[in-house]
Amino acid sequence: MASENSPLLAYRLLGEEGAAFPLPGAGGPGAASARKLSTFLGVVVPTVLSMFSIVVFLRIGFVVGHAGLLQAMVMLLVAYFILALTVLSVCAIATNGAVRGGGAYFMISRTLGPEVGGSIGLMFYLANVCGCAVSLLGLVEAVLDVFGAAGYAEDYTTGAMMTFASVFAVLFNGCTGIMAGANMSGELKDPSRAIPLGTIVAVAYTFFIYILLFFLSSFTCDRTLLQEDYGFFRAISLWPPLVLIGIYATALSASMSSLIGASRILHALAQDDLFGMILAPAKVVSGGGNPWGAVLYSWGLVQLVLLAGKLNTLAAVVTVFYLVAYAAVDLSCLSLEWASAPNFRPTFSLFSWHTCLLGVASCLLMMFLISPGAAGGSLLLMGLLSALLTARGGPSSWGYVSQALLFHQVRKYLLRLDVRKEHVKFWRPQLLLLVGNPRGALPLLRLANQLKKGGLYVLGHVTLGDLDSLPSDPVQPQYGAWLSLVDRAQVKAFVDLTLSPSVRQGAQHLLRISGLGGMKPNTLVLGFYDDAAPQDHFLTDPAFSGHAGGTGESGSPSLSTLFPPPRAPGSPRALSPQDYVATVADALKMNKNVVLARACGALPPERLSRGSGSVSQLHHVDVWPLNLLRPRGGPGYVDVCGLFLLQMATILSMVPAWHSARLRIFLCLGPQEAPGAAEGRLRALLSQLRIRAEVQEVVWGEGARTGQSQEEEEEGDFVNGGRGDTEAEALACSANALVRAQQGRGAAGGPGAPEGGRDVGEGPITVLTFLYLPRPPADAARYPQYLALLDTLSRDLGPTLLVHGVTPVTCTDL
């Protein structure tokens, strides 16, 4: 079966009528056999009958009498200019692929998407319903023959003063049947050929007839007669009954054409199931494929519209509705042309984006000239319908021209995003978060989303394997699950997956190739490597716990079935401690900043929310902008890494959910440094950097003196330098105790106490801690000891980010 995303080439080569790819018609039984109308009977005849309507007999005199021949000709030229531009767009879209039932609605919805297409399709349906009522009101007006004289420039049927716009609305209402043939697309043998050819012939023919009638009426009739007798044709006809026969014929044919066209549009809307059960009865068809359910719907609405009573009163509203639909057709063609999609190759080439844009502008202009109230109301109605359809969700297999336009524009601007013009003033974090199993990483996903500050955010995952030994790529089928994860978690992230024999090699791949042009990750984010049992946040997170069953939206598998359960405690891990530290070292070698996140599952949920939230308890965010494993004092202790750490903490404090948290920066005094001096220098620095934070001085405890003798030691060699493992472990324990004491957690049992055994106290607690991440040692054999020191340093501190920055990120200049 051919589907919405079936290749057009395969459709044309393999599809045969009644065979492998039958052309779908209006739907239902007998739909394929219903495609039997030719260009003349299926397009030309209904279009001509719909465009002539009752206006030919009852409003020619009205237009010429009130406007005069010259202005009447101007009106006709303006009307047909708008129609001609729309016809060009219709021809282009109709010759670019197979057109199914629904005509203009099908063209618009399959181009602009179900939200816009469905709303405009419903409005076009209402326009056809109102058009049917206008034809019937004209017939009633002729039958009752209620004619009386009034003022010179007044419409004697309504008493309203006539203007150019009001007369044009009546005239244009008689020219709005150009879609009558397109609405019959489900019954045409070859709609891609019949719609453009038949519509052009019908428009040209009706234009000639209208011109002829305008001239003859102006040259042969008195102006007063034209203004005061809309049925003047009977008075001047050689055989008056002929005019009455014409009125009946045109009124009935035009009303039936509008009614049938409206029913086809409604049936197509019902088949697409955009409005749910409201239009369900419109799906019912007869054995021959006639949508009689939609016909009854439309007939009932026509009866309601007839209560308006006067033809001229309704003409403005009908004209505005038609103009909205025509503007949408022009916009569809304009979007396809601007998107420059390779598959937009219509065989009809007498159009350009200039004609489409001019058509859109002309329709919008005339809408507001005719009736500003009706124009504003129609646009408001279209917006409400679009919002309703967006909330309900629509089929994604139609294709959205907005995606093609975005691609075209993004590519253009990415080429203009020159990395050589980057400046530290405009630096922002661009994160690559490596995730093994998202079940245990949801809080970190949301925290990283808050840290990005409008920058690039990429979720990376490494699937272990070798493509040479696999029949197909196992990564491609996983993208759908990860994109659904991004949607459900409500984070603004891209997804990048790779296949690699090891996690370390996969991380190298992602660090090198993620992003595009000037948008590439500059910071690697990893979860901390420890022995803590991973939690399954899918079971507790409100966004996921409600979908824990076997299926999700639209019958698709839920995320709980797409991602494996968390790793059991003690089970083998995909990444060894050696490779974990090596991955950190690789990122630093590539000049990437590194963030290691520990215990993020303990973050309060209200701090990870998208809004400002309601946080009843005050929280602290503690920042330690120096290397606690090599303490030092003096004015130069805040290096590039320390400034990067300050920047990241400040970015987090700018997020609405963290506004109420207090930022605290801790200043560690050396044994010989006087209190107050370093604090003043730090406060001056914070003032220059526009960072609002508390500054607190702390004095080093046991283990601090061992660091002073190694003042000149290179930072990267602190593990395998002069300090031994025992001294380093003691320093890490001392630093951990110092940090915990400032958090109010020092009485919880020392560094080895369990995380849950805190003594919080009465005051605010520290909800997140930023620590300086030292560089890994140069000797790879020392990687396990390095990781053990990091574990000791950050143990039982609660949610902690260990940060190492390698690029300047702050600036004091404008």
Sequence and secondary structure as in RCSB ss.txt:
>XXXX:A:sequence
MASENSPLLAYRLLGEEGAAFPLPGAGGPGAASARKLSTFLGVVVPTVLSMFSIVVFLRIGFVVGHAGLLQAMVM
LLVAYFILALTVLSVCAIATNGAVRGGGAYFMISRTLGPEVGGSIGLMFYLANVCGCAVSLLGLVEAVLDVFGAA
GYAEDYTTGAMMTFASVFAVLFNGCTGIMAGANMSGELKDPSRAIPLGTIVAVAYTFFIYILLFFLSSFTCDRTL
LQEDYGFFRAISLWPPLVLIGIYATALSASMSSLIGASRILHALAQDDLFGMILAPAKVVSGGGNPWGAVLYSWG
LVQLVLLAGKLNTLAAVVTVFYLVAYAAVDLSCLSLEWASAPNFRPTFSLFSWHTCLLGVASCLLMMFLISPGAA
GGSLLLMGLLSALLTARGGPSSWGYVSQALLFHQVRKYLLRLDVRKEHVKFWRPQLLLLVGNPRGALPLLRLANQ
LKKGGLYVLGHVTLGDLDSLPSDPVQPQYGAWLSLVDRAQVKAFVDLTLSPSVRQGAQHLLRISGLGGMKPNTLV
LGFYDDAAPQDHFLTDPAFSGHAGGTGESGSPSLSTLFPPPRAPGSPRALSPQDYVATVADALKMNKNVVLARAC
GALPPERLSRGSGSVSQLHHVDVWPLNLLRPRGGPGYVDVCGLFLLQMATILSMVPAWHSARLRIFLCLGPQEAP
GAAEGRLRALLSQLRIRAEVQEVVWGEGARTGQSQEEEEEGDFVNGGRGDTEAEALACSANALVRAQQGRGAAGG
PGAPEGGRDVGEGPITVLTFLYLPRPPADAARYPQYLALLDTLSRDLGPTLLVHGVTPVTCTDL
>XXXX:A:secstr
   TT  HHHHHHH  TTSSS    SSSTTTTTT  B HIIIIIHHHHHHHHTTHHHHTHHHHHHHHHHHHHHHH
HHHHHHHHHHHHHHHHHHHTTS   TTTHHHHHHHHH HHHHHHHHHHHHHHHHHHHHHHHHHHHHHHHT     
 TTB TTT  B  HHHHHHHHHHTT GGGTTGGGGGGBSSHHHHHHHHHHHHHHHHHHHHHHHHHHHHHHS HHH
HHH TTHHHHH SSHHHHHHHHHHHHHHHHHHHHHHHHHHHHHHHHHTSSGGGGGGGG   TTS  HHHHHHHHH
HHHHHGGG  HHHHHHHHHHHHHHHHHHHHHHHHHHHHHT TT   S  S  HHHHHHHHHHHHHHHHHH HHHH
HHHHHHHHHHHHHHHHH   SSS  HHHHHHHHHHHHHHHH  GGG  GGG    EEEE S GGGTHHHHHHHHH
HTTTS EEEEEEEE  GGGSSS SSGGGHHHHHHHHHHHT   EEEEEEESSHHHHHHHHHHHSSBTTB   EEE
EE  SS     GGGT HHHHTT SSB GGG B HHHHS     TT   SS HHHHHHHHHHHHHTT EEEEEESG
GGS GGGGSSS     S EEEEEE S TTS   STT S HHHHHHHHHHHHHHTSGGGTTSEEEEEEEE TT  T
THHHHHHHHHHHHTT   EEEEEE  TTSHHHHTTTTS GGGSSSSSS HHHHHHHHHHHHHHHHHHHT GGGTS
TTS TT     SS EEEEEEEE     SSGGGHHHHHHHHHHHHTT SSEEEEE  S       
